[in-house]
Amino acid sequence: MFRSRTGRQAARLLLALSALTPAACVTTASSPYHATAAGSPTRVRVTNQLFEDVTVYLRTEGGPEIRLGVVPGLTSRTLPARAAWLGARSTVLSARTLGARVTHVSQPVLLVSGFALDWVVEPSPSLSAASIRVVP
C-alpha cells in the first residue's frame, strides 16, 4: 500500500495513535481530575474509629458550618452533601464527640459535585485522613 519509507512511518504512527486514543478516554476511579456529570451526587463516607458517637460538620472557606449527621462509634456512615454547599472553595470536615470534648478536623480538600470523600476519624486527631475519589 505505502511504497515510500515516509509513508510507512506515517502509517505506523497513525496506527499507534489510533490504538492509544481509546485508552486516553477511559476514566479511572483513582483519579479525581476527570470531569463528572453535572449534578452527580456527592457523598461523604465517614468511618468513625472512636468508641463515642460523633456529629459531622462540613464547612467551606468563608461559609457557615453545616451539620451532615451523626456517625455512631466504631461504624461507617455515608452522608449526603448538597451541591449548593460545594464549589470552587476548599472544604473542611469536622467531627465532634457528644459534649464537644474532642474535635477532629480534616485537611482542606476541594470537593465538587460527583466526587466522594472518604474520611477516617482516628482516636488521635492527627492520624485522621481523608481521600477523594470519583463516584462510579
ABEGO torsion letter per residue (X at the ends): XBABAAAAAAAAAAAAAAAAAAAAABBBAABAABBBBBGBBBBBBBBBABABBBBBBBBBBGBBBBBAEBBBBGBBBBBBBBAAABEABBBBBBBBBBGGABBBBBBBBBBBBGBBBBBBBBABAAABBBBBBBBX
